Amino acid sequence: MSENITLSHLEEVIDEFVKEFLLKLEERLTKIRSYKIIHKPDFEILKPANKEYYEYKYLEKTLGCYIRNDLVKPVFVDLFSFNESIA
């Protein structure tokens, strides 16, 4: 019986934090798109880079932090505190 309660609580917690994460992510993406990312190409003669490339690279670097800080950590904190409260 307690396994079902724990499983249902797990599903609720994950769903709640995923919704919050997606809202925060959309807000951040809107802000990022509104900023002008200025980066000078390393080889100006070739001009291989464009704005979309630097936006993508920025998101690639920061998305892992967003996932860890805004999704994974809060889920674990909530689940560990729930586990301590039933122990």
Backbone atoms as SQL, in Angstrom:
CREATE TABLE atoms (id INTEGER PRIMARY KEY, chain TEXT, resi INTEGER, resn TEXT, atom TEXT, x REAL, y REAL, z REAL);
INSERT INTO atoms VALUES
  (1, 'A', 1, 'MET', 'N', 0.816, -1.196, 0.000),
  (2, 'A', 1, 'MET', 'CA', 0.000, 0.000, 0.000),
  (3, 'A', 1, 'MET', 'C', 0.862, 1.263, 0.000),
  (4, 'A', 2, 'SER', 'N', 1.908, 1.273, 0.814),
  (5, 'A', 2, 'SER', 'CA', 2.758, 2.467, 0.865),
  (6, 'A', 2, 'SER', 'C', 3.511, 2.667, -0.442),
  (7, 'A', 3, 'GLU', 'N', 3.783, 1.576, -1.188),
  (8, 'A', 3, 'GLU', 'CA', 4.445, 1.716, -2.480),
  (9, 'A', 3, 'GLU', 'C', 3.561, 2.486, -3.452),
  (10, 'A', 4, 'ASN', 'N', 2.244, 2.229, -3.446),
  (11, 'A', 4, 'ASN', 'CA', 1.329, 2.942, -4.327),
  (12, 'A', 4, 'ASN', 'C', 1.264, 4.418, -3.969),
  (13, 'A', 5, 'ILE', 'N', 1.239, 4.712, -2.677),
  (14, 'A', 5, 'ILE', 'CA', 1.206, 6.109, -2.241),
  (15, 'A', 5, 'ILE', 'C', 2.487, 6.805, -2.683),
  (16, 'A', 6, 'THR', 'N', 3.609, 6.156, -2.494),
  (17, 'A', 6, 'THR', 'CA', 4.882, 6.734, -2.885),
  (18, 'A', 6, 'THR', 'C', 4.945, 6.932, -4.396),
  (19, 'A', 7, 'LEU', 'N', 4.472, 5.971, -5.150),
  (20, 'A', 7, 'LEU', 'CA', 4.477, 6.087, -6.602),
  (21, 'A', 7, 'LEU', 'C', 3.557, 7.212, -7.062),
  (22, 'A', 8, 'SER', 'N', 2.392, 7.313, -6.488),
  (23, 'A', 8, 'SER', 'CA', 1.479, 8.384, -6.886),
  (24, 'A', 8, 'SER', 'C', 2.049, 9.741, -6.484),
  (25, 'A', 9, 'HIS', 'N', 2.678, 9.800, -5.314),
  (26, 'A', 9, 'HIS', 'CA', 3.301, 11.060, -4.904),
  (27, 'A', 9, 'HIS', 'C', 4.445, 11.422, -5.857),
  (28, 'A', 10, 'LEU', 'N', 5.218, 10.437, -6.240),
  (29, 'A', 10, 'LEU', 'CA', 6.319, 10.653, -7.178),
  (30, 'A', 10, 'LEU', 'C', 5.796, 11.227, -8.488),
  (31, 'A', 11, 'GLU', 'N', 4.732, 10.653, -9.004),
  (32, 'A', 11, 'GLU', 'CA', 4.153, 11.147, -10.255),
  (33, 'A', 11, 'GLU', 'C', 3.656, 12.586, -10.112),
  (34, 'A', 12, 'GLU', 'N', 3.018, 12.893, -8.988),
  (35, 'A', 12, 'GLU', 'CA', 2.523, 14.247, -8.758),
  (36, 'A', 12, 'GLU', 'C', 3.665, 15.249, -8.669),
  (37, 'A', 13, 'VAL', 'N', 4.694, 14.887, -7.929),
  (38, 'A', 13, 'VAL', 'CA', 5.842, 15.782, -7.753),
  (39, 'A', 13, 'VAL', 'C', 6.519, 16.053, -9.088),
  (40, 'A', 14, 'ILE', 'N', 6.772, 15.003, -9.835),
  (41, 'A', 14, 'ILE', 'CA', 7.447, 15.170, -11.127),
  (42, 'A', 14, 'ILE', 'C', 6.592, 16.005, -12.075),
  (43, 'A', 15, 'ASP', 'N', 5.304, 15.713, -12.152),
  (44, 'A', 15, 'ASP', 'CA', 4.418, 16.492, -13.027),
  (45, 'A', 15, 'ASP', 'C', 4.404, 17.966, -12.643),
  (46, 'A', 16, 'GLU', 'N', 4.337, 18.237, -11.344),
  (47, 'A', 16, 'GLU', 'CA', 4.305, 19.616, -10.859),
  (48, 'A', 16, 'GLU', 'C', 5.590, 20.357, -11.240),
  (49, 'A', 17, 'PHE', 'N', 6.728, 19.735, -10.999),
  (50, 'A', 17, 'PHE', 'CA', 7.992, 20.401, -11.283),
  (51, 'A', 17, 'PHE', 'C', 8.273, 20.502, -12.784),
  (52, 'A', 18, 'VAL', 'N', 7.811, 19.558, -13.565),
  (53, 'A', 18, 'VAL', 'CA', 7.985, 19.648, -15.021),
  (54, 'A', 18, 'VAL', 'C', 7.178, 20.836, -15.560),
  (55, 'A', 19, 'LYS', 'N', 5.961, 21.012, -15.073),
  (56, 'A', 19, 'LYS', 'CA', 5.148, 22.156, -15.514),
  (57, 'A', 19, 'LYS', 'C', 5.833, 23.472, -15.160),
  (58, 'A', 20, 'GLU', 'N', 6.316, 23.570, -13.909),
  (59, 'A', 20, 'GLU', 'CA', 7.013, 24.784, -13.483),
  (60, 'A', 20, 'GLU', 'C', 8.278, 25.012, -14.311),
  (61, 'A', 21, 'PHE', 'N', 9.007, 23.934, -14.571),
  (62, 'A', 21, 'PHE', 'CA', 10.237, 24.034, -15.345),
  (63, 'A', 21, 'PHE', 'C', 9.955, 24.536, -16.753),
  (64, 'A', 22, 'LEU', 'N', 8.937, 23.997, -17.386),
  (65, 'A', 22, 'LEU', 'CA', 8.616, 24.412, -18.756),
  (66, 'A', 22, 'LEU', 'C', 8.190, 25.879, -18.819),
  (67, 'A', 23, 'LEU', 'N', 7.469, 26.345, -17.796),
  (68, 'A', 23, 'LEU', 'CA', 7.095, 27.758, -17.760),
  (69, 'A', 23, 'LEU', 'C', 8.323, 28.646, -17.596),
  (70, 'A', 24, 'LYS', 'N', 9.228, 28.261, -16.672),
  (71, 'A', 24, 'LYS', 'CA', 10.458, 29.032, -16.477),
  (72, 'A', 24, 'LYS', 'C', 11.317, 29.015, -17.732),
  (73, 'A', 25, 'LEU', 'N', 11.397, 27.870, -18.375),
  (74, 'A', 25, 'LEU', 'CA', 12.216, 27.748, -19.577),
  (75, 'A', 25, 'LEU', 'C', 11.666, 28.624, -20.696),
  (76, 'A', 26, 'GLU', 'N', 10.371, 28.627, -20.872),
  (77, 'A', 26, 'GLU', 'CA', 9.768, 29.468, -21.908),
  (78, 'A', 26, 'GLU', 'C', 10.037, 30.948, -21.621),
  (79, 'A', 27, 'GLU', 'N', 9.957, 31.324, -20.352),
  (80, 'A', 27, 'GLU', 'CA', 10.251, 32.707, -19.965),
  (81, 'A', 27, 'GLU', 'C', 11.709, 33.057, -20.277),
  (82, 'A', 28, 'ARG', 'N', 12.614, 32.159, -19.944),
  (83, 'A', 28, 'ARG', 'CA', 14.035, 32.400, -20.218),
  (84, 'A', 28, 'ARG', 'C', 14.317, 32.454, -21.716),
  (85, 'A', 29, 'LEU', 'N', 13.696, 31.564, -22.465),
  (86, 'A', 29, 'LEU', 'CA', 13.906, 31.567, -23.911),
  (87, 'A', 29, 'LEU', 'C', 13.411, 32.861, -24.536),
  (88, 'A', 30, 'THR', 'N', 12.305, 33.376, -24.037),
  (89, 'A', 30, 'THR', 'CA', 11.782, 34.646, -24.536),
  (90, 'A', 30, 'THR', 'C', 12.775, 35.764, -24.257),
  (91, 'A', 31, 'LYS', 'N', 13.344, 35.773, -23.053),
  (92, 'A', 31, 'LYS', 'CA', 14.336, 36.795, -22.718),
  (93, 'A', 31, 'LYS', 'C', 15.584, 36.648, -23.572),
  (94, 'A', 32, 'ILE', 'N', 16.039, 35.424, -23.768),
  (95, 'A', 32, 'ILE', 'CA', 17.248, 35.190, -24.555),
  (96, 'A', 32, 'ILE', 'C', 17.041, 35.649, -25.993),
  (97, 'A', 33, 'ARG', 'N', 15.877, 35.358, -26.537),
  (98, 'A', 33, 'ARG', 'CA', 15.595, 35.765, -27.924),
  (99, 'A', 33, 'ARG', 'C', 15.526, 37.280, -28.064),
  (100, 'A', 34, 'SER', 'N', 15.121, 37.957, -26.979),
  (101, 'A', 34, 'SER', 'CA', 15.013, 39.409, -27.058),
  (102, 'A', 34, 'SER', 'C', 16.371, 40.090, -26.916),
  (103, 'A', 35, 'TYR', 'N', 17.338, 39.426, -26.310),
  (104, 'A', 35, 'TYR', 'CA', 18.685, 39.986, -26.196),
  (105, 'A', 35, 'TYR', 'C', 19.401, 39.852, -27.528),
  (106, 'A', 36, 'LYS', 'N', 20.233, 40.799, -27.797),
  (107, 'A', 36, 'LYS', 'CA', 21.067, 40.703, -28.985),
  (108, 'A', 36, 'LYS', 'C', 22.379, 40.064, -28.560),
  (109, 'A', 37, 'ILE', 'N', 22.601, 38.872, -29.033),
  (110, 'A', 37, 'ILE', 'CA', 23.842, 38.180, -28.715),
  (111, 'A', 37, 'ILE', 'C', 24.885, 38.657, -29.723),
  (112, 'A', 38, 'ILE', 'N', 25.842, 39.359, -29.204),
  (113, 'A', 38, 'ILE', 'CA', 26.869, 39.921, -30.068),
  (114, 'A', 38, 'ILE', 'C', 28.141, 39.111, -29.883),
  (115, 'A', 39, 'HIS', 'N', 28.589, 38.543, -30.957),
  (116, 'A', 39, 'HIS', 'CA', 29.824, 37.770, -30.928),
  (117, 'A', 39, 'HIS', 'C', 30.544, 38.001, -32.238),
  (118, 'A', 40, 'LYS', 'N', 31.781, 38.351, -32.135),
  (119, 'A', 40, 'LYS', 'CA', 32.587, 38.595, -33.327),
  (120, 'A', 40, 'LYS', 'C', 33.159, 37.273, -33.812),
  (121, 'A', 41, 'PRO', 'N', 32.989, 36.937, -35.071),
  (122, 'A', 41, 'PRO', 'CA', 33.556, 35.685, -35.577),
  (123, 'A', 41, 'PRO', 'C', 35.072, 35.653, -35.411),
  (124, 'A', 42, 'ASP', 'N', 35.594, 34.467, -35.189),
  (125, 'A', 42, 'ASP', 'CA', 37.034, 34.305, -35.041),
  (126, 'A', 42, 'ASP', 'C', 37.759, 34.597, -36.354),
  (127, 'A', 43, 'PHE', 'N', 37.143, 34.231, -37.452),
  (128, 'A', 43, 'PHE', 'CA', 37.723, 34.466, -38.767),
  (129, 'A', 43, 'PHE', 'C', 36.745, 35.325, -39.563),
  (130, 'A', 44, 'GLU', 'N', 36.920, 36.619, -39.463),
  (131, 'A', 44, 'GLU', 'CA', 35.954, 37.519, -40.093),
  (132, 'A', 44, 'GLU', 'C', 35.906, 37.378, -41.613),
  (133, 'A', 45, 'ILE', 'N', 37.002, 36.985, -42.191),
  (134, 'A', 45, 'ILE', 'CA', 37.027, 36.845, -43.651),
  (135, 'A', 45, 'ILE', 'C', 36.057, 35.751, -44.099),
  (136, 'A', 46, 'LEU', 'N', 36.019, 34.668, -43.350),
  (137, 'A', 46, 'LEU', 'CA', 35.162, 33.543, -43.714),
  (138, 'A', 46, 'LEU', 'C', 33.708, 33.757, -43.327),
  (139, 'A', 47, 'LYS', 'N', 33.472, 34.502, -42.263),
  (140, 'A', 47, 'LYS', 'CA', 32.130, 34.767, -41.730),
  (141, 'A', 47, 'LYS', 'C', 31.293, 33.491, -41.622),
  (142, 'A', 48, 'PRO', 'N', 31.804, 32.470, -40.915),
  (143, 'A', 48, 'PRO', 'CA', 31.058, 31.211, -40.827),
  (144, 'A', 48, 'PRO', 'C', 29.927, 31.228, -39.806),
  (145, 'A', 49, 'ALA', 'N', 29.943, 32.176, -38.900),
  (146, 'A', 49, 'ALA', 'CA', 28.970, 32.148, -37.812),
  (147, 'A', 49, 'ALA', 'C', 27.825, 33.122, -38.070),
  (148, 'A', 50, 'ASN', 'N', 26.696, 32.784, -37.492),
  (149, 'A', 50, 'ASN', 'CA', 25.557, 33.683, -37.556),
  (150, 'A', 50, 'ASN', 'C', 24.901, 33.758, -36.181),
  (151, 'A', 51, 'LYS', 'N', 23.908, 34.601, -36.035),
  (152, 'A', 51, 'LYS', 'CA', 23.255, 34.831, -34.755),
  (153, 'A', 51, 'LYS', 'C', 22.637, 33.552, -34.200),
  (154, 'A', 52, 'GLU', 'N', 21.988, 32.771, -35.035),
  (155, 'A', 52, 'GLU', 'CA', 21.334, 31.549, -34.582),
  (156, 'A', 52, 'GLU', 'C', 22.340, 30.553, -34.013),
  (157, 'A', 53, 'TYR', 'N', 23.510, 30.516, -34.594),
  (158, 'A', 53, 'TYR', 'CA', 24.552, 29.615, -34.097),
  (159, 'A', 53, 'TYR', 'C', 24.925, 29.973, -32.671),
  (160, 'A', 54, 'TYR', 'N', 25.143, 31.240, -32.391),
  (161, 'A', 54, 'TYR', 'CA', 25.549, 31.651, -31.044),
  (162, 'A', 54, 'TYR', 'C', 24.408, 31.503, -30.044),
  (163, 'A', 55, 'GLU', 'N', 23.173, 31.733, -30.471),
  (164, 'A', 55, 'GLU', 'CA', 22.034, 31.479, -29.591),
  (165, 'A', 55, 'GLU', 'C', 21.965, 29.999, -29.233),
  (166, 'A', 56, 'TYR', 'N', 22.147, 29.146, -30.230),
  (167, 'A', 56, 'TYR', 'CA', 22.117, 27.704, -30.007),
  (168, 'A', 56, 'TYR', 'C', 23.226, 27.277, -29.057),
  (169, 'A', 57, 'LYS', 'N', 24.442, 27.769, -29.267),
  (170, 'A', 57, 'LYS', 'CA', 25.569, 27.399, -28.411),
  (171, 'A', 57, 'LYS', 'C', 25.341, 27.874, -26.976),
  (172, 'A', 58, 'TYR', 'N', 24.775, 29.064, -26.817),
  (173, 'A', 58, 'TYR', 'CA', 24.482, 29.563, -25.480),
  (174, 'A', 58, 'TYR', 'C', 23.467, 28.653, -24.788),
  (175, 'A', 59, 'LEU', 'N', 22.413, 28.302, -25.495),
  (176, 'A', 59, 'LEU', 'CA', 21.399, 27.420, -24.924),
  (177, 'A', 59, 'LEU', 'C', 21.966, 26.045, -24.631),
  (178, 'A', 60, 'GLU', 'N', 22.818, 25.556, -25.490),
  (179, 'A', 60, 'GLU', 'CA', 23.432, 24.254, -25.292),
  (180, 'A', 60, 'GLU', 'C', 24.238, 24.232, -23.986),
  (181, 'A', 61, 'LYS', 'N', 24.939, 25.323, -23.709),
  (182, 'A', 61, 'LYS', 'CA', 25.744, 25.399, -22.484),
  (183, 'A', 61, 'LYS', 'C', 24.884, 25.582, -21.243),
  (184, 'A', 62, 'THR', 'N', 23.831, 26.379, -21.335),
  (185, 'A', 62, 'THR', 'CA', 23.060, 26.730, -20.146),
  (186, 'A', 62, 'THR', 'C', 21.892, 25.795, -19.854),
  (187, 'A', 63, 'LEU', 'N', 21.421, 25.070, -20.843),
  (188, 'A', 63, 'LEU', 'CA', 20.250, 24.213, -20.634),
  (189, 'A', 63, 'LEU', 'C', 20.512, 23.142, -19.583),
  (190, 'A', 64, 'GLY', 'N', 21.714, 22.592, -19.565),
  (191, 'A', 64, 'GLY', 'CA', 22.061, 21.595, -18.546),
  (192, 'A', 64, 'GLY', 'C', 21.945, 22.158, -17.145),
  (193, 'A', 65, 'CYS', 'N', 22.373, 23.389, -16.965),
  (194, 'A', 65, 'CYS', 'CA', 22.261, 24.038, -15.646),
  (195, 'A', 65, 'CYS', 'C', 20.802, 24.264, -15.280),
  (196, 'A', 66, 'TYR', 'N', 20.014, 24.706, -16.250),
  (197, 'A', 66, 'TYR', 'CA', 18.596, 24.925, -15.991),
  (198, 'A', 66, 'TYR', 'C', 17.908, 23.623, -15.577),
  (199, 'A', 67, 'ILE', 'N', 18.203, 22.555, -16.287),
  (200, 'A', 67, 'ILE', 'CA', 17.589, 21.267, -15.968),
  (201, 'A', 67, 'ILE', 'C', 17.988, 20.821, -14.573),
  (202, 'A', 68, 'ARG', 'N', 19.274, 20.925, -14.273),
  (203, 'A', 68, 'ARG', 'CA', 19.758, 20.486, -12.962),
  (204, 'A', 68, 'ARG', 'C', 19.168, 21.339, -11.840),
  (205, 'A', 69, 'ASN', 'N', 19.233, 22.672, -11.979),
  (206, 'A', 69, 'ASN', 'CA', 18.828, 23.564, -10.892),
  (207, 'A', 69, 'ASN', 'C', 17.326, 23.722, -10.747),
  (208, 'A', 70, 'ASP', 'N', 16.596, 23.700, -11.841),
  (209, 'A', 70, 'ASP', 'CA', 15.166, 23.991, -11.794),
  (210, 'A', 70, 'ASP', 'C', 14.268, 22.765, -11.906),
  (211, 'A', 71, 'LEU', 'N', 14.848, 21.611, -12.219),
  (212, 'A', 71, 'LEU', 'CA', 14.018, 20.420, -12.368),
  (213, 'A', 71, 'LEU', 'C', 14.492, 19.282, -11.473),
  (214, 'A', 72, 'VAL', 'N', 15.722, 18.867, -11.625),
  (215, 'A', 72, 'VAL', 'CA', 16.207, 17.683, -10.908),
  (216, 'A', 72, 'VAL', 'C', 16.346, 17.946, -9.412),
  (217, 'A', 73, 'LYS', 'N', 17.026, 19.033, -9.042),
  (218, 'A', 73, 'LYS', 'CA', 17.236, 19.321, -7.608),
  (219, 'A', 73, 'LYS', 'C', 15.916, 19.472, -6.847),
  (220, 'A', 74, 'PRO', 'N', 14.970, 20.285, -7.339),
  (221, 'A', 74, 'PRO', 'CA', 13.714, 20.416, -6.593),
  (222, 'A', 74, 'PRO', 'C', 12.953, 19.093, -6.445),
  (223, 'A', 75, 'VAL', 'N', 12.993, 18.257, -7.476),
  (224, 'A', 75, 'VAL', 'CA', 12.317, 16.962, -7.383),
  (225, 'A', 75, 'VAL', 'C', 12.964, 16.121, -6.293),
  (226, 'A', 76, 'PHE', 'N', 14.281, 16.041, -6.287),
  (227, 'A', 76, 'PHE', 'CA', 14.970, 15.250, -5.266),
  (228, 'A', 76, 'PHE', 'C', 14.735, 15.803, -3.870),
  (229, 'A', 77, 'VAL', 'N', 14.788, 17.116, -3.721),
  (230, 'A', 77, 'VAL', 'CA', 14.556, 17.721, -2.402),
  (231, 'A', 77, 'VAL', 'C', 13.167, 17.367, -1.900),
  (232, 'A', 78, 'ASP', 'N', 12.182, 17.502, -2.747),
  (233, 'A', 78, 'ASP', 'CA', 10.814, 17.182, -2.350),
  (234, 'A', 78, 'ASP', 'C', 10.669, 15.710, -2.008),
  (235, 'A', 79, 'LEU', 'N', 11.245, 14.842, -2.826),
  (236, 'A', 79, 'LEU', 'CA', 11.110, 13.405, -2.580),
  (237, 'A', 79, 'LEU', 'C', 11.862, 12.976, -1.326),
  (238, 'A', 80, 'PHE', 'N', 13.045, 13.533, -1.104),
  (239, 'A', 80, 'PHE', 'CA', 13.782, 13.190, 0.108),
  (240, 'A', 80, 'PHE', 'C', 13.065, 13.683, 1.358),
  (241, 'A', 81, 'SER', 'N', 12.482, 14.876, 1.291),
  (242, 'A', 81, 'SER', 'CA', 11.749, 15.388, 2.461),
  (243, 'A', 81, 'SER', 'C', 10.477, 14.565, 2.688),
  (244, 'A', 82, 'PHE', 'N', 9.832, 14.115, 1.606),
  (245, 'A', 82, 'PHE', 'CA', 8.656, 13.253, 1.751),
  (246, 'A', 82, 'PHE', 'C', 9.051, 11.919, 2.362),
  (247, 'A', 83, 'ASN', 'N', 10.176, 11.362, 1.915),
  (248, 'A', 83, 'ASN', 'CA', 10.657, 10.094, 2.431),
  (249, 'A', 83, 'ASN', 'C', 10.981, 10.194, 3.911),
  (250, 'A', 84, 'GLU', 'N', 11.557, 11.311, 4.356),
  (251, 'A', 84, 'GLU', 'CA', 11.864, 11.508, 5.768),
  (252, 'A', 84, 'GLU', 'C', 10.590, 11.658, 6.593),
  (253, 'A', 85, 'SER', 'N', 9.566, 12.265, 6.008),
  (254, 'A', 85, 'SER', 'CA', 8.329, 12.479, 6.778),
  (255, 'A', 85, 'SER', 'C', 7.555, 11.178, 7.001),
  (256, 'A', 86, 'ILE', 'N', 7.722, 10.170, 6.110),
  (257, 'A', 86, 'ILE', 'CA', 7.009, 8.913, 6.319),
  (258, 'A', 86, 'ILE', 'C', 7.862, 7.899, 7.067),
  (259, 'A', 87, 'ALA', 'N', 9.152, 8.196, 7.235),
  (260, 'A', 87, 'ALA', 'CA', 10.042, 7.257, 7.915),
  (261, 'A', 87, 'ALA', 'C', 9.866, 7.307, 9.416);
